[in-house]
């Protein structure tokens, strides 16, 4: 947790993926304006949380990556909440648009390289074809 973050009573969060967790999960996303949403029980009140994406966690549960504004705050935070968490998470609404997945999911602070380029771990060099 950052020094500036206030602690809140909120649903359990999924820890970040590490290489020890196995292969990278497939991440499914929705376009802005067509995202589903959850409500999370934060500090005793239900807070609306648009879903950016989801993936299957190490334990097999679906993990929803959401944007959420904590009670008493004005800036959105990113959270990864495993589903289900009875009495802590509930569906706000679904999307009319099916999610899509990229072949190279977003992990940590790196942007996806796309379907035609991959990176060799630890080298920072592209393995994309040269012609």
C-alpha positions in Angstrom: 0.0 0.0 0.0 1.3 3.5 -0.8 2.0 5.8 2.1 -0.8 8.2 0.9 -3.4 5.5 0.7 -6.1 5.3 3.4 -7.0 1.9 4.6 -10.6 0.8 3.9 -12.7 -2.2 4.9 -13.1 -3.7 1.4 -13.4 -7.1 -0.3 -10.3 -9.3 -0.5 -7.9 -8.5 -3.3 -6.1 -10.9 -5.6 -2.4 -10.6 -5.3 -0.5 -9.6 -8.5 0.5 -12.4 -10.8 4.1 -13.7 -10.5 6.0 -16.3 -12.6 5.6 -18.8 -9.8 1.8 -18.7 -10.5 2.4 -20.4 -13.9 1.4 -19.2 -17.4 0.1 -15.7 -17.8 -3.7 -15.7 -17.6 -5.8 -14.7 -20.6 -7.3 -11.3 -19.9 -10.7 -10.4 -21.2 -11.7 -6.7 -21.7 -14.7 -4.6 -22.7 -14.6 -1.3 -24.6 -15.1 1.9 -22.6 -18.8 2.8 -22.5 -19.8 -0.9 -22.7 -18.3 -2.2 -19.5 -20.2 -4.3 -16.9 -19.9 -3.2 -13.3 -19.8 -4.6 -9.8 -20.7 -3.0 -6.5 -18.2 -3.6 -3.6 -19.0 -3.2 0.0 -16.5 -0.6 1.2 -16.6 0.8 4.7 -20.2 -0.4 5.1 -21.6 1.1 1.9 -22.0 -0.3 -1.6 -19.7 1.4 -4.1 -20.1 1.2 -7.9 -17.1 -0.2 -9.7 -16.9 -0.4 -13.5 -15.1 -3.6 -14.7 -12.0 -3.1 -16.9 -11.2 -6.7 -17.4 -11.3 -10.2 -15.9 -9.1 -13.3 -15.8 -9.0 -16.7 -14.1 -6.9 -16.6 -11.0 -4.4 -19.2 -9.7 -7.1 -20.8 -7.6 -9.6 -21.0 -10.5 -11.8 -18.1 -9.4 -12.6 -15.3 -11.8 -10.8 -12.1 -10.9 -12.4 -8.8 -11.9 -10.2 -5.8 -12.4 -12.2 -2.7 -11.5 -11.9 1.1 -11.2 -13.3 2.3 -7.8 -13.5 5.5 -5.9 -13.3 4.8 -2.2 -15.7 6.6 0.2 -14.5 10.0 1.1 -12.0 10.1 -1.8 -12.1 11.7 -5.3 -9.6 9.6 -7.3 -10.3 6.2 -8.7 -8.1 3.2 -7.7 -7.5 0.0 -9.5 -8.5 -3.2 -7.7 -8.5 -6.9 -8.6 -11.3 -8.6 -6.7 -11.8 -12.4 -6.9 -15.4 -13.6 -7.4 -17.4 -14.6 -5.6 -17.2 -12.8 -2.2 -20.7 -13.3 -0.7 -21.9 -10.2 1.0 -18.9 -8.1 -0.2 -19.3 -8.1 -4.0 -22.5 -8.0 -6.1 -23.3 -7.5 -9.8 -24.4 -3.9 -10.6 -25.1 -4.5 -14.3 -23.9 -6.6 -17.2 -22.6 -5.5 -20.6 -24.4 -5.7 -24.0 -21.0 -6.3 -25.6 -19.1 -9.5 -25.3 -15.6 -9.2 -23.9 -12.5 -9.8 -26.1 -9.1 -11.1 -25.4 -5.6 -10.2 -26.7 -3.0 -12.9 -27.3 -0.6 -11.0 -25.1 -2.3 -9.8 -21.9 -1.4 -6.7 -19.9 0.8 -7.5 -17.0 2.2 -5.1 -14.5 3.5 -1.9 -16.0 4.2 -3.2 -19.5 1.9 -2.5 -22.4 0.9 -5.5 -24.5 3.1 -6.0 -27.5 0.3 -7.2 -29.8 -0.2 -10.4 -31.7 2.8 -9.9 -34.1 5.5 -9.1 -31.5 6.7 -10.9 -28.4 9.5 -10.2 -26.0 12.1 -12.6 -24.8 11.9 -12.6 -20.9 14.7 -10.5 -19.4 16.2 -9.2 -22.6 13.9 -6.3 -23.6 14.5 -7.3 -27.2 11.7 -8.0 -29.7 11.5 -11.4 -31.4 9.3 -9.9 -34.2 10.2 -11.0 -37.7 12.5 -8.5 -39.5 10.8 -8.7 -42.9 
